[in-house]
Amino acid sequence: WSTTSGRNMISLLLQPAYRHPTAAISPLSSLRRLLLFSTTAAPVSPEPFAVEDYLVATWGLTGAQAHKASKKLSHLRSPSKPDAVLAFLSDLGLPPRKIAAVAAADPRFLCADVESNLARRVDELGSLGLSRSQIARLVPLALTCFRSSSVGTNLGFWLQIVGSFDKILKALRMNSSLLGSDLEKMVKPNLELLKQCGMSDVASFPLNTSRLFTANPNYLRDAVARVEELGLDRSSRMFRHGLIAVALTSKESVARKIQLMEELGFSRDELLMIIRKAPQLVASSEEKIRQAAEFLKRDVGLEGWYIAHRPVLFLYSLERRLLPRHHLLKVLRMKGLLDCELDYYNTAAMSERKFVRKFVDPYKCHIPGLADAYTSSCAGETANGVASLLGV
C-alpha cells in the first residue's frame, strides 16, 4: 500500500457522492411538475346540463313550466334521452304545442326509453286498429298511462265497452286514470255493482262520471248504500242520477245541503220528495240552492210543497232562465198586457223557443227594446237585464 495510493483513496472518499442529473431538481422545476400533474389528474369538469334552459329552448315550455318540470328531471346529465323522445313524438305526428303540453304535464315522459317502451306501446295500440294519428291524439291525454305495459289491454277493454275511440278521448280529458286503473281489482267489480243496480249500459253514462268506474270498489258500494238511505230504490229511474251525484260529492257536503234545505223551511217530507225527484241537487253548490230557494219562495211566492213536487226548478239557471222570465212576465202584467193566471212551473219549464214565441214576440211592438233586453239578460250580458231596462 503506497503513500500515493492511500492519498488517492482518501481523496475519492472525501468527494461528494455522484448524483444523476435528474435527481437535482430546482424549486422552479418542482413547481412546473406539480402544475402539470394537477392538470393531468383533475381535468376541468364540463358545463352542467341546464335542464330549465333546455326545456324552454328545445321543448317550447314557458319559464314557469320549465322551472316546475325541472324539479322532476334533476337527475338528467345530458339531453340524449329527451332528444330521442322529442324526435319520436315529432315523428308520431304531435305538433309542437302538444309536445310542450306532454313535457309540462308529465316531465318524466322525457326520460322514457324509446325502443323498449314508447315504440312498443305504439305497436300494441296499432294492433288494436289505431292509426298513428289516433295514437298521437292519445299521448297528451294518457301521459303516464301511455308508458304502462297495460295501456293496450285497458284501451282494448274500453273500446269494447264504450264502442268509440273519440268517446274514450273525451272521457280521458275528465279522468286521466281511465287507462291506468286495474281492470280486475277496480274496474270490473265496479261495473258488476252498477249492473246489479240496473245500470249495465255504461256507454250511456255522462262522460264526466267515468270516475265511478275507476273508484275504489269499497267507496262505490258505500255510495250505493248512501243513495238508498236517501230513499231512492235501485229500480227507480232516478237512482243513477242519485248515485252519480252522491258518489262525486262528499258525505259532509251532502249532509250540509240537507241541513240547509231544512233551514230554508222545507219539511222532512218535502225534503225527501225533493231528493227522490231531483237527487242531482245534492251535487249543486250551497249558494245555488240558497239563492234558488229564496227566489222561489220570496220573489215568486211559491209554497214549499209546490217546489217539492217540482224540484227541477232548483236545477234551472237562476240568472239566465228564472230571473229573466220572471221579470218579463212581471213587466207584461204591469203594462196590462197579461191578465191571465199562469202556472209558474209551466212558464219556467217551457222551452226557450216556445217562451219567446208566446211571451216576447207578441209584445215587442208594445214595449220597445223588450226582445233585445230579454235576449241580453238570458245571455248574461246585461247586469239586471229586463228588470234594469224596464224599471222593475
LUMROLO-396733 format. One record per residue (C-alpha): residue number from 0; x negated, y, z. Coordinates in steps of 0.2 Angstrom, whole numbers, m for minus. Example, Ala and Ser with C-alpha at 12.3 -4.5 7.8 and 13.67 -1.06 7.14 Angstrom:
# LUMROLO-396733
SITE     n      px      py      pz
SITE     0     m62     m22      39
SITE     1     m68      m5      36
END
This chain:
# LUMROLO-396733
SITE     n      px      py      pz
SITE     0       0       0       0
SITE     1      m9      16      m6
SITE     2      m8      33       1
SITE     3      m1      39     m16
SITE     4      12      26     m17
SITE     5      18      30       1
SITE     6      20      48      m4
SITE     7      30      44     m19
SITE     8      42      33      m9
SITE     9      44      46       4
SITE    10      47      60      m9
SITE    11      60      48     m18
SITE    12      69      45      m1
SITE    13      70      64       3
SITE    14      78      69     m14
SITE    15      97      71     m14
SITE    16     107      56     m20
SITE    17     111      55     m39
SITE    18     129      62     m42
SITE    19     139      58     m58
SITE    20     143      75     m67
SITE    21     162      72     m65
SITE    22     160      70     m46
SITE    23     155      88     m44
SITE    24     172      97     m47
SITE    25     173     116     m44
SITE    26     188     123     m35
SITE    27     195     131     m51
SITE    28     194     113     m60
SITE    29     203     106     m45
SITE    30     217     119     m47
SITE    31     219     116     m65
SITE    32     220      97     m62
SITE    33     234     100     m49
SITE    34     244     110     m60
SITE    35     243      98     m74
SITE    36     248      83     m63
SITE    37     263      93     m56
SITE    38     269      97     m73
SITE    39     267      79     m79
SITE    40     275      71     m63
SITE    41     290      83     m61
SITE    42     297      88     m78
SITE    43     309     103     m79
SITE    44     327      97     m77
SITE    45     339     100     m92
SITE    46     353     113     m91
SITE    47     368     106     m81
SITE    48     383     102     m91
SITE    49     395     116     m89
SITE    50     412     107     m89
SITE    51     423     123     m87
SITE    52     415     132    m102
SITE    53     416     116    m112
SITE    54     434     114    m109
SITE    55     438     131    m114
SITE    56     427     131    m130
SITE    57     430     114    m136
SITE    58     447     108    m129
SITE    59     456     125    m130
SITE    60     460     127    m112
SITE    61     463     143    m103
SITE    62     451     148     m90
SITE    63     463     144     m76
SITE    64     467     127     m84
SITE    65     449     123     m86
SITE    66     444     128     m68
SITE    67     458     116     m61
SITE    68     454     102     m73
SITE    69     435     103     m70
SITE    70     438      98     m52
SITE    71     443      80     m58
SITE    72     428      80     m70
SITE    73     414      85     m59
SITE    74     405      68     m62
SITE    75     403      72     m81
SITE    76     385      75     m86
SITE    77     387      76    m105
SITE    78     401      79    m117
SITE    79     398      62    m126
SITE    80     414      53    m120
SITE    81     425      69    m120
SITE    82     419      72    m138
SITE    83     424      54    m143
SITE    84     441      56    m136
SITE    85     444      73    m144
SITE    86     439      65    m161
SITE    87     451      51    m158
SITE    88     466      62    m153
SITE    89     462      73    m169
SITE    90     461      58    m180
SITE    91     478      51    m172
SITE    92     486      67    m178
SITE    93     488      78    m162
SITE    94     487      96    m166
SITE    95     475     107    m155
SITE    96     489     114    m144
SITE    97     494      96    m139
SITE    98     476      91    m137
SITE    99     474     105    m125
SITE   100     490     100    m116
SITE   101     484      82    m113
SITE   102     467      89    m106
SITE   103     476     101     m94
SITE   104     489      89     m88
SITE   105     478      73     m87
SITE   106     459      78     m86
SITE   107     454      60     m83
SITE   108     460      56    m101
SITE   109     444      64    m107
SITE   110     434      50     m99
SITE   111     444      36    m107
SITE   112     434      23    m117
SITE   113     440      25    m135
SITE   114     436       7    m141
SITE   115     441      m3    m126
SITE   116     456       7    m120
SITE   117     463      20    m132
SITE   118     461      11    m148
SITE   119     468      m5    m140
SITE   120     484       5    m134
SITE   121     486      11    m152
SITE   122     485      m6    m159
SITE   123     498     m13    m146
SITE   124     510       1    m150
SITE   125     508      m1    m168
SITE   126     513     m20    m166
SITE   127     529     m14    m159
SITE   128     533      m5    m176
SITE   129     527      13    m170
SITE   130     519      24    m184
SITE   131     503      34    m179
SITE   132     513      50    m180
SITE   133     525      42    m167
SITE   134     511      37    m156
SITE   135     504      54    m157
SITE   136     520      61    m151
SITE   137     520      49    m136
SITE   138     502      53    m130
SITE   139     506      70    m122
SITE   140     521      63    m113
SITE   141     514      47    m107
SITE   142     497      53    m102
SITE   143     491      42     m88
SITE   144     503      28     m93
SITE   145     496      28    m111
SITE   146     479      22    m104
SITE   147     488       7     m95
SITE   148     487     m10    m102
SITE   149     506     m12     m98
SITE   150     511       3    m109
SITE   151     515      m8    m124
SITE   152     526     m20    m113
SITE   153     535      m7    m105
SITE   154     539       3    m121
SITE   155     545     m13    m129
SITE   156     557     m16    m115
SITE   157     564       1    m115
SITE   158     566       1    m134
SITE   159     577     m14    m132
SITE   160     587      m6    m118
SITE   161     589      12    m125
SITE   162     588       7    m143
SITE   163     579      23    m149
SITE   164     561      30    m148
SITE   165     567      48    m148
SITE   166     578      44    m133
SITE   167     563      37    m124
SITE   168     553      53    m128
SITE   169     567      64    m121
SITE   170     568      54    m105
SITE   171     549      54    m103
SITE   172     550      73    m103
SITE   173     560      72     m87
SITE   174     552      56     m80
SITE   175     534      53     m84
SITE   176     534      37     m74
SITE   177     546      28     m85
SITE   178     532      19     m94
SITE   179     522      16     m79
SITE   180     534       8     m67
SITE   181     533     m10     m63
SITE   182     546     m19     m73
SITE   183     548     m34     m62
SITE   184     547     m26     m45
SITE   185     556     m10     m48
SITE   186     565      m8     m65
SITE   187     573     m24     m67
SITE   188     580     m25     m49
SITE   189     587      m8     m51
SITE   190     596     m12     m67
SITE   191     603     m28     m59
SITE   192     610     m17     m45
SITE   193     618      m5     m57
SITE   194     626     m19     m67
SITE   195     633     m25     m50
SITE   196     641      m8     m48
SITE   197     649      m9     m65
SITE   198     635       1     m74
SITE   199     627     m10     m87
SITE   200     627       2    m101
SITE   201     610      10     m97
SITE   202     609      19    m114
SITE   203     624      29    m109
SITE   204     616      37     m94
SITE   205     611      55     m95
SITE   206     593      57     m99
SITE   207     590      67     m83
SITE   208     595      52     m72
SITE   209     581      40     m78
SITE   210     573      41     m61
SITE   211     587      29     m55
SITE   212     579      16     m65
SITE   213     561      19     m58
SITE   214     566      22     m40
SITE   215     561      11     m26
SITE   216     575      m3     m26
SITE   217     577       0      m7
SITE   218     581      18     m10
SITE   219     593      14     m24
SITE   220     603       2     m13
SITE   221     604      15       1
SITE   222     611      27     m11
SITE   223     624      15     m17
SITE   224     629      12       2
SITE   225     630      31       4
SITE   226     641      34     m11
SITE   227     653      20      m4
SITE   228     653      29      13
SITE   229     659      45       4
SITE   230     675      35      m1
SITE   231     670      30     m19
SITE   232     674      12     m24
SITE   233     662       4     m36
SITE   234     677       1     m48
SITE   235     680      20     m49
SITE   236     675      28     m65
SITE   237     668      42     m54
SITE   238     656      30     m45
SITE   239     642      33     m57
SITE   240     643      52     m56
SITE   241     643      50     m37
SITE   242     628      38     m37
SITE   243     618      50     m49
SITE   244     622      65     m38
SITE   245     618      56     m21
SITE   246     603      47     m27
SITE   247     595      63     m33
SITE   248     599      73     m18
SITE   249     593      70       0
SITE   250     604      64      14
SITE   251     601      80      23
SITE   252     606      91       9
SITE   253     622      81       6
SITE   254     626      82      25
SITE   255     624     101      24
SITE   256     635     103       9
SITE   257     649      93      18
SITE   258     647     104      33
SITE   259     648     120      23
SITE   260     664     114      15
SITE   261     672     112      32
SITE   262     666     129      37
SITE   263     674     136      22
SITE   264     691     130      28
SITE   265     693     113      19
SITE   266     701     100      30
SITE   267     694      82      31
SITE   268     707      75      19
SITE   269     704      89       7
SITE   270     685      87       8
SITE   271     687      68       4
SITE   272     698      71     m10
SITE   273     686      84     m17
SITE   274     671      71     m16
SITE   275     681      57     m24
SITE   276     687      68     m39
SITE   277     671      78     m41
SITE   278     656      69     m32
SITE   279     644      79     m43
SITE   280     647      93     m31
SITE   281     635      86     m19
SITE   282     621      90     m31
SITE   283     626     108     m33
SITE   284     617     122     m23
SITE   285     625     128      m6
SITE   286     625     145     m13
SITE   287     635     140     m29
SITE   288     648     131     m18
SITE   289     650     145      m6
SITE   290     652     158     m20
SITE   291     664     147     m29
SITE   292     675     143     m14
SITE   293     675     162      m8
SITE   294     680     167     m25
SITE   295     694     154     m27
SITE   296     701     157     m10
SITE   297     699     176      m8
SITE   298     699     184     m25
SITE   299     711     172     m34
SITE   300     721     167     m19
SITE   301     721     148     m20
SITE   302     725     137      m6
SITE   303     713     123       0
SITE   304     725     109      m6
SITE   305     726     116     m23
SITE   306     707     117     m25
SITE   307     705     100     m18
SITE   308     717      92     m31
SITE   309     707     101     m45
SITE   310     689     101     m38
SITE   311     682     103     m56
SITE   312     684     122     m53
SITE   313     668     121     m42
SITE   314     658     115     m57
SITE   315     663     129     m69
SITE   316     651     143     m70
SITE   317     657     157     m59
SITE   318     648     171     m69
SITE   319     651     165     m86
SITE   320     668     157     m85
SITE   321     679     160     m70
SITE   322     675     179     m67
SITE   323     676     185     m85
SITE   324     693     176     m87
SITE   325     700     181     m70
SITE   326     695     199     m74
SITE   327     703     199     m91
SITE   328     719     192     m85
SITE   329     720     205     m71
SITE   330     717     219     m84
SITE   331     731     212     m95
SITE   332     743     212     m80
SITE   333     738     230     m75
SITE   334     742     236     m93
SITE   335     758     227     m93
SITE   336     753     216    m107
SITE   337     755     200     m97
SITE   338     770     197     m86
SITE   339     772     178     m86
SITE   340     766     167     m72
SITE   341     751     157     m77
SITE   342     744     142     m68
SITE   343     726     146     m63
SITE   344     719     129     m67
SITE   345     726     129     m84
SITE   346     718     145     m89
SITE   347     701     140     m81
SITE   348     701     123     m89
SITE   349     706     129    m106
SITE   350     693     128    m120
SITE   351     684     144    m124
SITE   352     691     145    m142
SITE   353     709     142    m136
SITE   354     707     155    m122
SITE   355     701     168    m134
SITE   356     715     165    m146
SITE   357     728     166    m133
SITE   358     722     180    m121
SITE   359     709     190    m131
SITE   360     714     191    m149
SITE   361     732     196    m147
SITE   362     727     211    m136
SITE   363     711     218    m143
SITE   364     720     231    m153
SITE   365     729     237    m137
SITE   366     713     239    m127
SITE   367     698     245    m137
SITE   368     682     236    m133
SITE   369     691     221    m125
SITE   370     684     207    m136
SITE   371     666     214    m135
SITE   372     667     217    m116
SITE   373     673     199    m113
SITE   374     660     191    m125
SITE   375     646     200    m117
SITE   376     652     196    m100
SITE   377     653     177    m104
SITE   378     635     178    m111
SITE   379     629     187     m95
SITE   380     623     202    m105
SITE   381     634     215     m95
SITE   382     632     217     m76
SITE   383     650     217     m72
SITE   384     657     213     m89
SITE   385     676     216     m92
SITE   386     678     222     m74
SITE   387     665     236     m77
SITE   388     671     241     m94
SITE   389     689     242     m89
SITE   390     688     249     m72
SITE   391     694     234     m62
END
